[in-house]
Amino acid sequence: MTGLLGVSSLPLLGSLPVVAQDQTLRFFGWGDGAALKGLFDAYEKMAGKKVAFEGVPFPDMQNTIVRRFQTGNSGIDIFLVDPTYVPTFSKLGILTDLTSVFEEKSKGPLFPSDVQGAMYKGKMLTLPMWESTQLLYFNKKLLAKAGVEAPSVSPDARMTWEKVIELAKKVQAGGAETGFGFEQFDRYYQLQVLPQSLGGGPGVKGDDLLTVDVANDAWVQAGKWYGSIFADGVASRGPKSDTEVVDLFKAGRLAFLVGGPWLISDLNKVDGLDYAAAPHPYFAKGKAVTPSESWHLGVGADTKNADEALKFLSYAALDKNGAVIATNGSRLSANIEATAEVLSHIPQQNPNLKGVDTLMRYELANTAIRRPRTLGYLQLEELVGRAWSDIRNGNDAAETFTQLQRELERSFKRIKE
């Protein structure tokens, strides 16, 4: 990628490559793009420009982006960017510098933490489109059948992980097939909160966040807890994907599910599913922390359609109407007004979710944590995810995280050299 270094410092709007006015915008992401179709259709209606989506399986996305830009002709105008990859993509020079176009315009309309997440070394390299948090969904019928009182939606009544698993086992004894599940099991985004709730940090530290710290007591304690819920059978090792976990909940076979607000629109469509949501749990001897942030939009450094790409970004993130459409109904937006509108509609869509809008506002303001911005994030995410998987499948947490510490130190040493 040496040949691409420095390309991110492209000229600013007005001196970017000449726009091909009739050129379809090429948008790269993961999956089939169904969640973005409404946004693409609305943009075409508003601007008269078509957007063509190209997707790959989620696990292949980051490496595919890098390989495509290595060719020198990526064929990508706009792409979804996990903001944790901003430092890496900046070093590789695959992002257009958006500083003069969007930095000032973003202040006010977007959550400040999201704007901060788009910055690296004084440059704004992406435009935040979505935000996120996590909820504890529960099946009301299964809980009632087991004589378990439905949890409160109030943050003041937030349950501990220990209490949730106690109740999950009781509901399981009352007939539920599975007591508890994480939507994104083994994934860094979902599980960072476990050691961090116990004071163990995000797994890296130091000014450059390239000092590994994944074998401390809090990480081991969190790992032992994670392994125990699968060893006990209250959580199932059966599902192979997040979709399969969510399907268990939709089918009324799972009592408690930790997942994102993007599930709400689909869950509301399931006939006979009587569910509600409560605050994300925390450890009894720890503090409440919740995952946050979501996808940003980046403009490819080699695009020949830059002006139109920037117009699309502005519509999807800064224009309130466009930002609302981009949420597809229940995602949270990085646009503050758009998120307020989305949240206001949630209790109207399902009376069981009364108060969930207030809960999510509370989490974004008080318990949200973000993933570390480090040049080693690609390695951190991959190797930590593998370690959580090993623990889920029965490996000892202390041994696994000690080995992970050594692997990450070797990997980060190469980044520092």
C-alpha positions in Angstrom: 0.0 0.0 0.0 3.1 2.2 0.0 2.1 3.7 -3.3 -1.2 4.9 -1.9 0.2 6.7 1.2 -0.6 10.4 1.2 -3.4 10.1 -1.4 -5.9 11.0 1.4 -4.8 14.6 1.3 -6.7 15.3 -1.9 -7.6 18.8 -3.0 -10.8 20.1 -1.4 -14.3 20.5 -2.9 -14.1 22.7 -6.1 -10.8 21.3 -7.1 -11.6 17.6 -6.9 -11.7 15.6 -10.1 -14.2 16.7 -12.7 -17.7 15.4 -12.1 -19.1 12.9 -14.5 -22.7 14.4 -14.4 -24.4 11.3 -15.8 -22.4 8.8 -13.9 -24.1 6.5 -11.5 -22.7 6.7 -7.9 -21.0 3.5 -7.0 -21.6 2.6 -3.3 -19.7 -0.2 -1.6 -20.8 -1.9 1.6 -21.7 -5.3 3.1 -24.8 -7.5 2.5 -27.4 -6.9 -0.1 -27.9 -3.2 0.5 -31.6 -3.7 1.3 -31.3 -1.4 4.4 -30.1 1.4 2.2 -32.5 1.0 -0.7 -34.9 3.6 0.6 -32.1 6.1 0.9 -30.9 5.4 -2.6 -34.4 5.8 -4.0 -35.0 9.0 -2.1 -31.7 10.5 -3.3 -32.4 9.6 -6.9 -35.8 11.2 -6.7 -34.3 14.3 -5.1 -31.1 14.7 -7.1 -31.8 12.7 -10.2 -28.8 10.5 -9.7 -28.8 6.8 -9.5 -26.8 4.9 -6.8 -25.6 1.4 -7.5 -24.9 -0.8 -4.5 -22.1 -3.5 -4.4 -21.9 -5.6 -1.3 -19.7 -8.4 0.1 -20.2 -10.6 3.2 -19.6 -8.6 6.4 -16.4 -10.5 7.4 -14.8 -9.8 4.1 -15.5 -6.1 3.9 -12.4 -4.4 5.3 -9.9 -6.6 3.5 -11.9 -6.2 0.2 -11.8 -2.4 0.5 -8.0 -2.4 1.0 -7.5 -4.8 -1.9 -9.7 -2.8 -4.2 -7.8 0.4 -3.6 -4.5 -1.4 -3.9 -5.3 -1.8 -7.6 -5.3 1.9 -8.1 -8.8 1.9 -9.6 -11.2 0.8 -6.9 -14.4 1.4 -8.8 -15.8 2.9 -5.5 -17.2 6.4 -5.1 -18.7 6.0 -1.6 -18.2 3.3 0.9 -19.4 2.4 4.4 -16.6 3.0 6.9 -16.4 1.5 10.4 -14.9 4.5 12.1 -12.4 2.4 14.0 -10.7 1.9 10.7 -10.2 5.6 10.0 -6.6 5.6 11.2 -5.7 2.6 9.1 -7.5 3.9 6.0 -5.9 7.3 6.5 -2.4 5.7 6.6 -3.3 3.7 3.4 -4.6 6.9 1.7 -7.9 5.5 0.5 -10.2 8.3 2.0 -10.8 11.7 0.6 -10.1 14.5 3.0 -13.5 16.0 3.9 -12.3 18.6 6.4 -13.0 21.9 4.5 -16.3 20.5 3.2 -17.9 19.1 6.3 -16.0 19.8 9.5 -17.8 23.1 10.3 -21.1 22.0 8.8 -21.2 18.9 11.0 -20.9 20.9 14.3 -24.4 21.3 15.5 -26.4 18.8 13.3 -24.3 15.7 14.3 -23.5 14.2 17.7 -20.1 15.7 18.8 -18.7 12.3 19.7 -19.5 11.1 16.1 -17.7 14.1 14.6 -14.8 13.4 16.8 -14.8 9.8 15.6 -14.4 11.0 12.0 -11.3 13.0 12.8 -7.8 11.7 12.6 -4.6 13.8 12.9 -6.6 17.0 12.5 -8.5 15.9 9.4 -12.1 14.9 8.9 -11.9 11.8 6.8 -15.5 10.4 7.0 -19.0 11.7 7.6 -20.9 9.9 10.4 -24.3 8.5 9.2 -25.5 6.2 12.0 -25.3 5.9 15.8 -26.0 2.9 17.9 -26.7 1.5 21.4 -27.8 -1.8 22.7 -30.9 -3.0 24.5 -31.9 -6.1 26.5 -34.9 -7.5 24.7 -37.1 -10.0 26.5 -40.0 -12.3 25.5 -42.9 -11.3 27.8 -44.8 -14.5 27.3 -41.9 -16.7 28.2 -41.1 -14.7 31.3 -44.8 -14.7 32.4 -45.0 -18.5 31.9 -42.0 -19.0 34.3 -43.4 -16.5 36.8 -40.7 -14.0 36.1 -41.7 -10.3 36.4 -40.9 -8.3 33.3 -37.9 -5.9 33.8 -38.4 -2.2 34.0 -37.3 0.1 31.1 -35.9 2.6 33.6 -32.1 3.0 33.8 -32.6 3.2 37.6 -33.8 -0.4 37.5 -30.9 -1.6 35.3 -30.2 -5.3 36.1 -26.8 -6.8 36.6 -25.5 -9.6 34.3 -25.7 -11.9 37.3 -29.4 -11.2 37.8 -30.2 -11.5 34.1 -28.6 -14.9 33.9 -30.4 -16.0 37.1 -33.7 -15.0 35.5 -32.8 -16.5 32.2 -32.1 -19.9 33.8 -35.5 -19.6 35.6 -37.3 -18.9 32.3 -35.4 -21.8 30.7 -36.6 -24.1 33.5 -40.1 -22.8 32.8 -40.0 -24.0 29.2 -37.9 -21.6 27.1 -35.4 -23.4 24.8 -32.7 -20.9 25.4 -32.3 -18.4 28.2 -30.0 -15.7 26.9 -28.1 -14.6 23.7 -25.9 -11.9 22.3 -26.9 -10.8 18.8 -23.3 -10.3 17.8 -21.6 -13.0 19.9 -17.8 -13.1 19.9 -17.6 -9.6 18.3 -15.5 -6.8 19.8 -18.3 -4.2 19.4 -20.7 -6.3 21.4 -18.3 -7.6 24.1 -16.0 -4.7 24.8 -18.4 -3.7 27.5 -17.8 -6.8 29.6 -14.2 -6.1 30.7 -14.8 -2.4 30.5 -17.7 -2.7 32.9 -15.2 -4.3 35.3 -12.6 -1.6 34.8 -10.4 -3.6 32.5 -10.2 -1.1 29.7 -10.6 -1.7 25.9 -7.6 -4.0 25.6 -5.1 -1.3 24.4 -3.5 1.6 26.2 -0.8 4.3 25.8 -0.7 7.4 23.7 -0.9 5.5 20.4 -3.1 2.7 21.8 -0.6 0.2 20.6 0.3 -1.2 24.1 -1.7 -4.4 24.6 -3.7 -5.0 27.8 -6.0 -8.0 27.4 -4.8 -10.3 30.1 -5.6 -8.2 33.2 -7.9 -9.4 36.0 -11.0 -7.7 34.6 -10.6 -9.3 31.2 -10.1 -12.7 32.7 -13.1 -12.3 35.0 -15.3 -11.2 32.0 -14.0 -14.1 30.0 -14.8 -16.6 32.7 -18.4 -15.2 32.9 -18.8 -15.4 29.1 -17.6 -18.9 29.0 -19.8 -20.0 31.9 -23.1 -18.9 30.3 -22.4 -21.2 27.3 -21.0 -24.0 29.5 -24.1 -23.9 31.6 -26.4 -24.0 28.6 -28.3 -20.8 29.4 -26.7 -19.4 26.2 -26.6 -21.7 23.1 -23.5 -22.6 21.1 -25.8 -23.6 18.3 -26.3 -20.4 16.3 -23.6 -19.7 13.7 -24.5 -16.1 13.0 -26.3 -13.1 14.4 -29.2 -13.8 12.1 -29.7 -17.2 13.7 -29.7 -15.8 17.2 -32.3 -13.2 16.3 -34.3 -15.9 14.6 -34.4 -17.8 17.9 -35.9 -14.7 19.5 -38.4 -14.1 16.7 -39.5 -17.8 17.0 -40.3 -17.4 20.7 -37.5 -19.8 21.7 -35.1 -17.3 23.4 -36.0 -15.4 26.6 -33.4 -12.6 26.7 -31.5 -11.1 23.8 -29.0 -8.2 23.8 -29.1 -6.5 20.4 -29.3 -3.2 18.6 -32.3 -0.9 18.0 -32.2 -1.8 14.3 -34.0 -5.0 15.3 -37.2 -3.2 16.3 -38.7 -2.8 12.9 -38.3 -6.5 12.1 -39.4 -7.7 15.5 -42.6 -5.6 15.2 -43.5 -7.5 12.1 -43.5 -11.0 13.7 -47.0 -12.2 14.4 -47.5 -13.2 18.0 -44.1 -12.0 19.3 -44.9 -10.2 22.6 -41.7 -8.5 23.5 -40.3 -5.4 25.3 -36.9 -4.0 26.1 -34.9 -3.1 29.2 -31.5 -1.3 29.9 -28.3 -3.1 28.9 -27.0 -5.0 31.9 -23.7 -4.4 33.9 -21.6 -6.4 36.3 -22.6 -6.1 40.0 -19.1 -4.9 41.0 -18.7 -2.8 37.9 -20.3 0.2 36.2 -22.9 0.5 33.4 -21.4 1.0 30.0 -23.0 0.4 26.6 -21.7 0.0 23.0 -22.2 3.0 20.7 -21.2 4.5 17.3 -21.9 3.0 13.9 -21.2 3.3 10.2 -19.7 6.4 8.6 -19.6 7.3 4.9 -16.3 7.7 3.1 -15.4 9.0 -0.4 -12.9 6.9 -2.3 -9.6 8.7 -2.9 -9.6 7.6 -6.5 -13.2 8.6 -7.3 -13.9 10.6 -10.5 -17.4 11.5 -9.2 -16.4 13.4 -6.1 -18.8 16.3 -6.2 -21.8 14.1 -6.6 -20.4 11.8 -3.8 -20.2 14.7 -1.5 -23.7 15.8 -2.2 -24.9 12.3 -1.4 -23.0 12.3 1.9 -24.6 15.7 2.8 -28.1 14.3 2.0 -27.6 11.1 4.0 -26.1 12.7 7.1 -26.6 16.5 7.4 -30.1 16.9 5.7 -32.6 15.9 8.4 -35.1 14.3 6.0 -32.3 12.3 4.2 -30.9 11.3 7.6 -34.3 10.0 8.8 -34.7 8.0 5.6 -31.2 6.6 6.0 -32.2 5.1 9.4 -34.6 2.8 7.6 -37.1 3.2 10.5 -35.3 2.1 13.6 -31.5 2.7 13.3 -30.2 5.7 15.2 -28.7 8.5 13.1 -25.6 10.5 13.8 -27.9 13.5 13.0 -29.3 14.7 16.3 -32.7 15.8 14.9 -33.1 12.7 12.9 -32.5 10.5 15.9 -35.0 12.5 17.9 -37.6 11.9 15.2 -36.9 8.1 14.9 -37.0 7.7 18.7 -40.3 9.5 18.9 -42.0 7.0 16.5 -40.8 3.8 18.4 -43.5 3.8 21.1 -46.2 4.5 18.4 -45.0 1.5 16.5 -45.3 -0.8 19.5 -46.9 0.2 22.8 -44.7 -2.3 24.6 -41.8 -0.1 23.8 -43.0 2.9 25.7 -40.0 4.5 27.5 -37.5 2.8 25.2 -37.0 6.1 23.4 -36.1 7.8 26.7 -33.9 4.9 27.6 -31.9 5.1 24.4 -31.4 8.9 24.9 -30.1 8.2 28.4 -27.7 5.6 27.2 -26.3 7.8 24.4 -25.7 10.6 27.0 -24.5 8.7 30.0 -23.2 5.2 29.4 -21.9 5.1 25.8 -18.3 4.0 25.2 -16.5 3.9 21.9 -14.0 1.5 20.5 -10.3 2.5 20.4 -8.9 4.4 17.5 -5.6 2.6 16.9 -3.6 1.6 13.8 -3.9 -1.9 15.3 -7.7 -2.1 15.3 -7.9 -4.6 12.4 -5.7 -7.0 14.3 -7.3 -6.2 17.7 -10.8 -6.9 16.3 -9.9 -10.1 14.5 -7.8 -11.7 17.3 -10.0 -10.6 20.2 -13.0 -12.0 18.3 -11.2 -15.3 17.9 -10.4 -15.4 21.6 -14.0 -14.8 22.6 -15.0 -17.6 20.3 -12.5 -20.0 21.8 -13.8 -19.2 25.3 -17.4 -19.6 24.1 -16.4 -23.1 22.9 -14.8 -24.1 26.2 -11.3 -22.8 26.4 -10.0 -21.4 29.6 -10.3 -17.6 29.8 -7.0 -17.0 31.6 -5.0 -19.1 29.2 -6.8 -17.7 26.2 -6.3 -14.1 27.0 -2.6 -14.7 28.0 -2.0 -16.2 24.6 -4.0 -13.3 23.0 -1.7 -10.8 24.8 1.4 -12.5 23.2 -0.2 -12.6 19.7 -1.3 -9.0 19.8 2.1 -7.8 21.1 3.8 -9.6 18.2 1.4 -8.1 15.7 1.6 -4.6 17.1 5.4 -4.7 17.1 5.3 -5.0 13.4 3.0 -1.9 13.2 5.4 0.1 15.3 8.5 -0.9 13.2 
